[in-house]
Amino acid sequence: LFPAFLHTDFGKRSVFLYLTGALLIFLFIKLKSFLFKKSKEFLMHLKEILLKIYQKTISVKPLERKFQFNIKLYNMKKILIVDDEPNIVMALEYTFKKNNFEVFIARDGKEALEILEKQLPDVIILDVMMPMVDGYATIEEIKKDDRLAHCKVIFLSAKNKESDIEKGMMLGANLYVVKPFSAKKLVEQVHEL
């Protein structure tokens, strides 16, 4: 079985078969290790198989890219964007997805709070003036929820009076950004939080 597996050319597209084979071998060893404890031939074949798997894996660039992509997915930060202006939502969604964020969208505070019942984002970008539930009422609800204690909240608003900014910061925002804004700079500010 092992020499046949070792000398079969599965092609570059089937490195997955090598990895699956290695996993099956590992499980087989675990289940039947007492049969092979003294088998030098088996250990020699296993070493060759693992070496071949390693060589095939590092030589297949599409597979490497796939692994890197999966690692990126695993490390993705979650962000909730709460705004009723479609153009701003679209621009922010595109920018944050491009910067390796998992993005959730809400059009008002009520929808945001519904999302927060199921999702725990790392960052929440929150407009102030919205229908149903405004940004100030939304952050008050967020701060009451212990599950969301780790969330960083950024107000993104056209309300630029000193009193508006102070109110936002007093309610617990980590940052207050005034519209119009730079999406690139906002991403940098999010990373700095």
C-alpha positions in Angstrom: 0.0 0.0 0.0 2.6 2.6 1.0 5.1 2.1 -1.9 2.1 2.3 -4.3 1.0 5.5 -2.7 4.5 6.9 -2.7 5.2 6.3 -6.3 1.9 7.3 -7.7 2.0 10.7 -9.5 -1.2 12.5 -8.6 -0.3 15.7 -10.4 0.1 19.2 -9.0 -3.6 19.7 -8.6 -4.0 16.8 -6.2 -1.7 17.7 -3.3 -4.9 17.4 -1.3 -4.7 13.6 -1.9 -1.2 13.6 -0.4 -2.4 15.4 2.7 -5.4 13.2 3.0 -3.1 10.2 2.6 -0.8 11.4 5.3 -3.8 12.0 7.6 -5.1 8.4 7.0 -1.6 7.0 7.6 -1.4 8.9 10.9 -4.8 7.6 12.0 -3.8 4.1 10.9 -0.7 4.4 13.0 -2.6 5.5 16.0 -5.1 2.7 15.7 -2.7 -0.1 14.8 0.6 1.2 16.2 1.2 -2.1 18.1 1.6 -3.9 14.7 4.3 -1.6 13.3 6.4 -0.7 16.3 9.3 -2.7 15.1 8.8 -2.2 11.4 11.8 -0.3 10.0 10.5 -0.6 6.5 7.3 1.0 7.4 9.1 3.9 9.1 11.3 4.4 6.1 8.3 4.5 3.7 6.5 6.9 6.0 9.6 9.3 6.0 9.7 9.2 2.2 5.9 9.9 2.0 6.1 12.9 4.3 9.1 14.2 2.4 7.3 13.9 -0.9 4.2 15.6 0.6 6.4 18.5 1.8 8.1 18.8 -1.6 4.8 18.7 -3.5 3.1 21.2 -1.1 5.9 23.9 -1.4 6.1 23.5 -5.2 2.4 24.2 -5.8 1.9 28.0 -5.7 -1.9 28.0 -6.1 -2.2 25.7 -3.0 0.1 28.0 -1.1 -2.1 31.0 -2.0 -5.1 29.0 -0.8 -3.5 28.2 2.5 -2.5 31.9 3.0 -6.1 32.9 2.1 -7.5 30.5 4.7 -5.1 31.9 7.3 -6.2 35.4 6.5 -9.9 34.3 6.9 -9.0 32.8 10.3 -7.4 36.1 11.4 -10.1 38.4 10.1 -11.3 41.1 12.4 -15.0 41.8 12.4 -16.5 45.3 11.8 -20.0 46.5 12.0 -20.8 49.6 9.8 -24.0 51.4 10.9 -25.0 54.2 8.5 -28.1 55.1 6.5 -26.2 56.6 3.6 -25.7 53.9 0.9 -22.7 55.6 -0.7 -20.8 55.7 2.6 -21.8 52.1 3.4 -20.6 50.8 0.0 -17.3 52.7 0.2 -16.6 51.5 3.7 -17.6 48.0 3.0 -15.3 47.8 0.0 -12.4 49.4 1.9 -12.6 47.2 5.0 -13.1 44.0 3.0 -10.0 44.9 1.0 -8.1 45.3 4.3 -9.1 41.9 5.5 -12.1 42.7 7.7 -15.3 40.7 7.9 -17.9 43.3 7.4 -21.5 43.5 8.7 -23.9 46.3 7.6 -26.8 47.9 9.4 -28.9 50.9 8.1 -29.9 52.1 11.5 -29.4 51.6 15.3 -32.3 49.1 15.6 -30.9 46.9 12.8 -27.4 47.2 14.4 -28.7 46.0 17.8 -30.3 43.0 16.1 -27.0 42.1 14.4 -25.2 42.5 17.8 -27.4 39.8 19.3 -25.7 37.3 17.0 -22.3 38.8 16.1 -19.5 40.2 18.3 -17.5 42.6 16.1 -14.2 44.0 17.1 -15.1 47.5 15.8 -18.4 49.4 15.3 -18.5 52.4 13.1 -21.6 54.3 14.0 -23.4 57.3 12.4 -25.2 59.7 14.7 -28.2 60.8 12.7 -30.2 57.7 11.6 -33.9 56.7 11.6 -35.5 54.4 14.1 -32.7 54.5 16.7 -29.9 57.1 16.4 -26.2 56.6 17.1 -26.3 58.0 20.7 -29.1 55.7 21.8 -27.3 52.8 20.0 -24.0 53.3 21.9 -25.9 53.5 25.2 -27.4 50.0 24.5 -24.0 48.7 23.4 -22.3 49.9 26.6 -25.0 48.0 28.7 -24.0 44.7 27.1 -21.1 43.0 28.8 -20.5 40.8 25.7 -19.6 43.9 23.8 -17.2 45.3 26.3 -14.2 44.6 24.0 -15.8 46.4 21.0 -14.3 49.7 19.9 -16.9 52.3 18.8 -16.2 55.0 16.3 -18.7 57.7 15.6 -18.7 58.8 11.9 -20.9 61.8 11.6 -21.7 65.1 9.8 -22.4 66.6 13.3 -19.3 68.5 13.8 -20.1 70.8 16.7 -17.8 70.6 19.8 -20.9 69.7 21.9 -21.7 66.7 19.5 -18.2 65.4 19.7 -18.1 65.7 23.5 -21.4 63.9 23.8 -20.2 61.1 21.7 -17.0 60.7 23.7 -18.8 60.9 27.0 -21.1 58.1 25.9 -18.1 55.9 25.5 -16.9 56.2 21.9 -13.2 55.5 21.3 -13.0 57.9 18.4 -15.2 60.6 16.7 -14.6 61.1 13.0 -16.3 64.0 11.2 -17.7 63.7 7.6 -16.4 64.1 5.0 -13.6 61.7 5.8 -10.8 59.7 4.2 -11.6 55.9 4.1 -7.8 55.1 4.0 -7.2 57.2 7.1 -10.2 55.6 8.8 -8.7 52.2 8.3 -5.4 53.3 9.8 -7.3 54.8 12.8 -9.2 51.5 13.3 -5.9 49.6 13.3 -4.5 52.0 15.9 -7.4 51.4 18.3 
